[in-house]
């Protein structure tokens, strides 16, 4: 069964994050991801980065993932 900690570990392996939190119940998850990699990318492109990092887990193990993808400057201005 997928856990928030596993998702966080998978993301940390692929993306250099300044801030990363993942919560969830085993099927439905919410993530806040702050990374310089999102600079200049649209919301769709940012989500594609996350989907690529999680690969087949998005098809098989994760039923739903709500994400907030921010650049460091967006994160600081919140």
N, CA, C and O atoms as a MOPAC input file, in Angstrom:
PM7 MOZYME 1SCF
protein

 N      0.84200 1    -1.18600 1     0.00000 1
 C      0.00000 1     0.00000 1     0.00000 1
 C      0.88900 1     1.25200 1     0.00000 1
 O      1.90400 1     1.30800 1     0.69500 1
 N      0.49600 1     2.22600 1    -0.77300 1
 C      1.25100 1     3.46700 1    -0.88400 1
 C      1.03000 1     4.31400 1     0.37000 1
 O     -0.06600 1     4.34100 1     0.92900 1
 N      2.08100 1     4.99700 1     0.79800 1
 C      1.98800 1     5.87100 1     1.95800 1
 C      2.50800 1     7.26100 1     1.58000 1
 O      3.23800 1     7.40500 1     0.59900 1
 N      2.13700 1     8.27600 1     2.35200 1
 C      2.68000 1     9.60800 1     2.09200 1
 C      4.20700 1     9.62600 1     2.12900 1
 O      4.84000 1    10.33100 1     1.34400 1
 N      4.79100 1     8.86000 1     3.03100 1
 C      6.24700 1     8.80700 1     3.15300 1
 C      6.90000 1     8.22300 1     1.90300 1
 O      7.95800 1     8.68900 1     1.48000 1
 N      6.27800 1     7.21400 1     1.31500 1
 C      6.81200 1     6.62200 1     0.07900 1
 C      6.73100 1     7.61200 1    -1.08200 1
 O      7.68200 1     7.75500 1    -1.84900 1
 N      5.60300 1     8.28700 1    -1.20600 1
 C      5.46400 1     9.27500 1    -2.27700 1
 C      6.51200 1    10.36300 1    -2.10700 1
 O      7.15700 1    10.76700 1    -3.07400 1
 N      6.68000 1    10.83300 1    -0.88600 1
 C      7.68200 1    11.86000 1    -0.61000 1
 C      9.07200 1    11.37200 1    -1.00300 1
 O      9.84100 1    12.11500 1    -1.61400 1
 N      9.39600 1    10.14100 1    -0.66200 1
 C     10.71100 1     9.57600 1    -1.01200 1
 C     10.89500 1     9.49300 1    -2.52300 1
 O     11.96500 1     9.83000 1    -3.02900 1
 N      9.87100 1     9.04900 1    -3.25200 1
 C      9.96000 1     8.97000 1    -4.71500 1
 C     10.18200 1    10.34900 1    -5.32500 1
 O     10.98800 1    10.50400 1    -6.24200 1
 N      9.47400 1    11.33900 1    -4.81900 1
 C      9.63300 1    12.69400 1    -5.34400 1
 C     11.01600 1    13.25400 1    -5.02700 1
 O     11.63600 1    13.89700 1    -5.87400 1
 N     11.49600 1    13.01500 1    -3.82100 1
 C     12.81600 1    13.50700 1    -3.42800 1
 C     13.94000 1    12.88600 1    -4.25600 1
 O     14.98500 1    13.50600 1    -4.45500 1
 N     13.72600 1    11.66600 1    -4.73700 1
 C     14.72300 1    11.00300 1    -5.59300 1
 C     14.85300 1    11.69900 1    -6.94900 1
 O     15.93200 1    11.71000 1    -7.54200 1
 N     13.75500 1    12.27800 1    -7.43700 1
 C     13.72100 1    12.82200 1    -8.78700 1
 C     13.77300 1    14.34500 1    -8.87200 1
 O     14.18600 1    14.90000 1    -9.89000 1
 N     13.35900 1    15.00900 1    -7.81600 1
 C     13.20300 1    16.46400 1    -7.86600 1
 C     13.93900 1    17.09100 1    -6.67800 1
 O     13.81400 1    16.63500 1    -5.54200 1
 N     14.70000 1    18.13300 1    -6.96100 1
 C     15.36000 1    18.89700 1    -5.91100 1
 C     14.33600 1    19.86400 1    -5.32100 1
 O     14.02100 1    20.88700 1    -5.92800 1
 N     13.82400 1    19.53900 1    -4.14800 1
 C     12.76000 1    20.32800 1    -3.53400 1
 C     13.29600 1    21.17800 1    -2.39200 1
 O     14.13700 1    20.73700 1    -1.60800 1
 N     12.79800 1    22.39000 1    -2.31500 1
 C     13.10400 1    23.25400 1    -1.17900 1
 C     12.11300 1    23.00700 1    -0.04600 1
 O     12.42200 1    23.24000 1     1.12300 1
 N     10.93700 1    22.54100 1    -0.39700 1
 C      9.90200 1    22.19000 1     0.58500 1
 C      9.05100 1    21.09300 1    -0.04000 1
 O      8.71500 1    21.15200 1    -1.22300 1
 N      8.70700 1    20.09300 1     0.76700 1
 C      7.87700 1    19.00400 1     0.26700 1
 C      7.09900 1    18.39400 1     1.42800 1
 O      7.67800 1    17.90300 1     2.39700 1
 N      5.78600 1    18.43600 1     1.30500 1
 C      4.93200 1    17.74100 1     2.26900 1
 C      3.94300 1    16.88400 1     1.49300 1
 O      3.44700 1    17.28100 1     0.43800 1
 N      3.66600 1    15.71000 1     2.03100 1
 C      2.67500 1    14.81700 1     1.43500 1
 C      1.84500 1    14.24200 1     2.57700 1
 O      2.38700 1    13.71600 1     3.54900 1
 N      0.53500 1    14.34700 1     2.45000 1
 C     -0.37800 1    13.72000 1     3.40300 1
 C     -1.36200 1    12.87100 1     2.61700 1
 O     -1.57100 1    13.09400 1     1.42500 1
 N     -1.96900 1    11.88900 1     3.29100 1
 C     -2.94800 1    11.06600 1     2.60200 1
 C     -3.35600 1     9.85500 1     3.39700 1
 O     -2.84700 1     9.59800 1     4.48800 1
 N     -4.29700 1     9.10600 1     2.81900 1
 C     -4.89900 1     7.97100 1     3.51000 1
 C     -4.58600 1     6.61600 1     2.87200 1
 O     -5.21400 1     5.61300 1     3.21000 1
 N     -3.62800 1     6.58300 1     1.96000 1
 C     -3.30100 1     5.31900 1     1.30100 1
 C     -3.77600 1     5.25600 1    -0.14300 1
 O     -3.23400 1     4.48700 1    -0.93700 1
 N     -4.77300 1     6.04400 1    -0.49200 1
 C     -5.27700 1     6.09800 1    -1.87200 1
 C     -5.36800 1     7.53500 1    -2.38200 1
 O     -5.08800 1     7.80200 1    -3.55100 1
 N     -5.75300 1     8.44900 1    -1.51300 1
 C     -5.91200 1     9.86000 1    -1.86400 1
 C     -4.85300 1    10.67000 1    -1.12200 1
 O     -4.69100 1    10.54100 1     0.09100 1
 N     -4.13500 1    11.50700 1    -1.87200 1
 C     -3.01200 1    12.24000 1    -1.29100 1
 C     -3.04900 1    13.70600 1    -1.68700 1
 O     -3.63000 1    14.08100 1    -2.70500 1
 N     -2.41600 1    14.52300 1    -0.85600 1
 C     -2.22100 1    15.94200 1    -1.14300 1
 C     -0.74400 1    16.24600 1    -0.95500 1
 O     -0.13500 1    15.82400 1     0.02800 1
 N     -0.17200 1    16.98100 1    -1.90400 1
 C      1.24800 1    17.32800 1    -1.83600 1
 C      1.44700 1    18.81500 1    -2.07200 1
 O      0.76700 1    19.42900 1    -2.89500 1
 N      2.39200 1    19.38000 1    -1.33300 1
 C      2.87600 1    20.73300 1    -1.58000 1
 C      4.34300 1    20.58000 1    -1.94700 1
 O      5.14500 1    20.08500 1    -1.15500 1
 N      4.68600 1    21.01000 1    -3.16100 1
 C      6.03200 1    20.80500 1    -3.69100 1
 C      6.58600 1    22.15600 1    -4.12700 1
 O      6.00600 1    22.83600 1    -4.97400 1
 N      7.70800 1    22.53300 1    -3.53800 1
 C      8.35900 1    23.80200 1    -3.87000 1
 C      9.72000 1    23.48000 1    -4.46200 1
 O     10.55700 1    22.85300 1    -3.81400 1
 N      9.93700 1    23.91500 1    -5.70400 1
 C     11.19200 1    23.60500 1    -6.38200 1
 C     11.51200 1    24.64200 1    -7.45100 1
 O     10.61500 1    25.20300 1    -8.08000 1
 N     12.79500 1    24.88400 1    -7.64200 1
 C     13.25000 1    25.77700 1    -8.70600 1
 C     12.93700 1    25.19800 1   -10.08500 1
 O     12.86400 1    25.92900 1   -11.07200 1
 N     12.75500 1    23.88700 1   -10.14000 1
 C     12.48100 1    23.22600 1   -11.42400 1
 C     11.18600 1    23.75200 1   -12.06100 1
 O     10.99000 1    23.61100 1   -13.26900 1
 N     10.30800 1    24.35200 1   -11.26200 1
 C      9.03600 1    24.84900 1   -11.77200 1
 C      9.13200 1    26.24400 1   -12.38800 1
 O      8.17300 1    26.71600 1   -13.00000 1
 N     10.27900 1    26.90800 1   -12.23300 1
 C     10.45300 1    28.24800 1   -12.80700 1
 C     10.15000 1    28.23200 1   -14.30200 1
 O     10.70300 1    27.41200 1   -15.03500 1
 N      9.28000 1    29.12600 1   -14.76200 1
 C      8.96100 1    29.26000 1   -16.17200 1
 C      8.01900 1    28.20500 1   -16.72600 1
 O      7.74100 1    28.19400 1   -17.92500 1
 N      7.52300 1    27.31700 1   -15.87000 1
 C      6.62200 1    26.25100 1   -16.32800 1
 C      5.17100 1    26.59000 1   -15.98000 1
 O      4.88900 1    27.20500 1   -14.95200 1
 N      4.26300 1    26.17600 1   -16.85800 1
 C      2.83300 1    26.33200 1   -16.59600 1
 C      2.40700 1    25.30300 1   -15.54700 1
 O      3.17100 1    24.40200 1   -15.20200 1
 N      1.18500 1    25.45000 1   -15.04700 1
 C      0.66300 1    24.48700 1   -14.07200 1
 C      0.65500 1    23.06600 1   -14.66000 1
 O      1.01900 1    22.10500 1   -13.98300 1
 N      0.24300 1    22.95100 1   -15.90300 1
 C      0.21400 1    21.63200 1   -16.55100 1
 C      1.62100 1    21.04900 1   -16.64400 1
 O      1.82000 1    19.87000 1   -16.35300 1
 N      2.59500 1    21.85600 1   -17.04500 1
 C      3.97500 1    21.37800 1   -17.14700 1
 C      4.53000 1    20.97700 1   -15.78600 1
 O      5.28500 1    20.01000 1   -15.68500 1
 N      4.16800 1    21.70100 1   -14.75500 1
 C      4.61300 1    21.35900 1   -13.39900 1
 C      4.04800 1    20.01000 1   -12.98400 1
 O      4.76000 1    19.17800 1   -12.42200 1
 N      2.77900 1    19.79900 1   -13.25800 1
 C      2.15500 1    18.52500 1   -12.91000 1
 C      2.76100 1    17.38200 1   -13.72500 1
 O      2.89800 1    16.26700 1   -13.22100 1
 N      3.11900 1    17.64800 1   -14.96300 1
 C      3.76900 1    16.62000 1   -15.78200 1
 C      5.10400 1    16.19800 1   -15.17100 1
 O      5.47600 1    15.02600 1   -15.23700 1
 N      5.81800 1    17.14600 1   -14.58100 1
 C      7.08200 1    16.82800 1   -13.89700 1
 C      6.81800 1    15.84600 1   -12.75500 1
 O      7.55800 1    14.87900 1   -12.57300 1
 N      5.76200 1    16.10300 1   -11.99300 1
 C      5.42000 1    15.23500 1   -10.86500 1
 C      4.98100 1    13.86100 1   -11.35400 1
 O      5.40900 1    12.84100 1   -10.81300 1
 N      4.12700 1    13.82900 1   -12.37800 1
 C      3.67600 1    12.54500 1   -12.92000 1
 C      4.85600 1    11.72800 1   -13.43800 1
 O      4.90000 1    10.51200 1   -13.25000 1
 N      5.80500 1    12.38300 1   -14.08500 1
 C      6.99300 1    11.68300 1   -14.58600 1
 C      7.81200 1    11.12100 1   -13.43100 1
 O      8.32600 1    10.00600 1   -13.51600 1
 N      7.93400 1    11.88600 1   -12.36000 1
 C      8.70900 1    11.42500 1   -11.20200 1
 C      8.05700 1    10.21200 1   -10.54800 1
 O      8.75400 1     9.33200 1   -10.04300 1
 N      6.74000 1    10.15800 1   -10.55200 1
 C      6.03500 1     9.04000 1    -9.91100 1
 C      5.80000 1     7.86800 1   -10.85800 1
 O      5.53800 1     6.75400 1   -10.40400 1
 N      5.88800 1     8.10000 1   -12.15600 1
 C      5.78500 1     7.02600 1   -13.14100 1
 C      4.53400 1     6.17500 1   -13.00100 1
 O      3.43000 1     6.69500 1   -12.84300 1
 N      4.72000 1     4.86000 1   -13.06000 1
 C      3.60100 1     3.91000 1   -13.03000 1
 C      2.84000 1     3.92200 1   -11.71300 1
 O      1.71500 1     3.42800 1   -11.65000 1
 N      3.42400 1     4.46900 1   -10.67500 1
 C      2.72600 1     4.53000 1    -9.38300 1
 C      1.43600 1     5.34600 1    -9.50900 1
 O      0.46500 1     5.09300 1    -8.79500 1
 N      1.43100 1     6.32300 1   -10.41900 1
 C      0.22200 1     7.12600 1   -10.63300 1
 C     -0.88200 1     6.29100 1   -11.27400 1
 O     -2.06500 1     6.58100 1   -11.09000 1
 N     -0.51000 1     5.27500 1   -12.01200 1
 C     -1.50200 1     4.43500 1   -12.68900 1
 C     -2.00600 1     3.32400 1   -11.78200 1
 O     -3.16800 1     2.92700 1   -11.86800 1
 N     -1.13800 1     2.82400 1   -10.91600 1
 C     -1.45600 1     1.61500 1   -10.16600 1
 C     -1.72800 1     1.83100 1    -8.68400 1
 O     -2.67700 1     1.26300 1    -8.14300 1
 N     -0.90800 1     2.64800 1    -8.01600 1
 C     -0.95100 1     2.71500 1    -6.55800 1
 C     -1.59600 1     3.96500 1    -5.98600 1
 O     -2.06000 1     3.95900 1    -4.84600 1
 N     -1.63100 1     5.03400 1    -6.76800 1
 C     -2.15200 1     6.30100 1    -6.27500 1
 C     -3.45000 1     6.60000 1    -7.01200 1
 O     -3.44900 1     6.83300 1    -8.22100 1
 N     -4.54100 1     6.59100 1    -6.28400 1
 C     -5.84000 1     6.84200 1    -6.91200 1
 C     -6.01300 1     8.32600 1    -7.23900 1
 O     -6.51100 1     8.67600 1    -8.30900 1
 N     -5.60000 1     9.19700 1    -6.31000 1
 C     -5.74600 1    10.64000 1    -6.52600 1
 C     -4.61800 1    11.37900 1    -5.82700 1
 O     -4.25700 1    11.06900 1    -4.69100 1
 N     -4.06900 1    12.36100 1    -6.52500 1
 C     -3.02200 1    13.19800 1    -5.95700 1
 C     -3.33800 1    14.65200 1    -6.27200 1
 O     -3.26400 1    15.08300 1    -7.42300 1
 N     -3.68900 1    15.39200 1    -5.24300 1
 C     -3.90300 1    16.83000 1    -5.37200 1
 C     -2.56100 1    17.48700 1    -5.08200 1
 O     -1.92700 1    17.18600 1    -4.07000 1
 N     -2.12200 1    18.39000 1    -5.97100 1
 C     -0.81100 1    18.99200 1    -5.76300 1
 C     -0.83300 1    20.49000 1    -5.90500 1
 O     -1.55700 1    21.07200 1    -6.71100 1
 N     -0.00700 1    21.07600 1    -5.08500 1
 C      0.26600 1    22.50200 1    -5.16300 1
 C      1.74600 1    22.58500 1    -5.50900 1
 O      2.59900 1    22.23900 1    -4.69200 1
 N      2.04900 1    23.04300 1    -6.71800 1
 C      3.42800 1    23.11600 1    -7.20600 1
 C      3.83900 1    24.57500 1    -7.30000 1
 O      3.24100 1    25.35300 1    -8.04300 1
 N      4.86400 1    24.94100 1    -6.54100 1
 C      5.26000 1    26.33000 1    -6.44300 1
 C      6.76200 1    26.50500 1    -6.65000 1
 O      7.56000 1    25.61900 1    -6.34600 1
 N      7.12000 1    27.67600 1    -7.17900 1
 C      8.52700 1    28.05700 1    -7.20900 1
 C      8.87200 1    28.60500 1    -5.82500 1
 O      7.97100 1    28.93900 1    -5.05500 1
 N     10.16300 1    28.70200 1    -5.49800 1
 C     10.53800 1    29.26600 1    -4.19700 1
 C      9.98800 1    30.68000 1    -3.97600 1
 O      9.55800 1    31.00400 1    -2.87000 1
 N      9.99700 1    31.51600 1    -5.00500 1
 C      9.48500 1    32.88000 1    -4.83100 1
 C      7.96200 1    32.88100 1    -4.61900 1
 O      7.44700 1    33.69600 1    -3.85300 1
 N      7.24500 1    31.98000 1    -5.29000 1
 C      5.79600 1    31.86200 1    -5.06500 1
 C      5.52300 1    31.40200 1    -3.63000 1
 O      4.59700 1    31.88700 1    -2.98000 1
 N      6.32800 1    30.47200 1    -3.15100 1
 C      6.17900 1    29.93500 1    -1.79200 1
 C      6.40500 1    31.04400 1    -0.75700 1
 O      5.66000 1    31.15400 1     0.21700 1
 N      7.43100 1    31.85700 1    -0.97700 1
 C      7.75400 1    32.92800 1    -0.03500 1
 C      6.68300 1    34.01100 1    -0.01400 1
 O      6.47900 1    34.65100 1     1.01800 1
 N      6.00500 1    34.22500 1    -1.11700 1
 C      5.02000 1    35.30300 1    -1.18200 1
 C      3.63800 1    34.88600 1    -0.68700 1
 O      2.70300 1    35.68500 1    -0.72700 1
 N      3.50200 1    33.67400 1    -0.23300 1
 C      2.19300 1    33.21300 1     0.26400 1
 C      1.94900 1    33.71800 1     1.66600 1
 O      0.90400 1    33.43400 1     2.25100 1

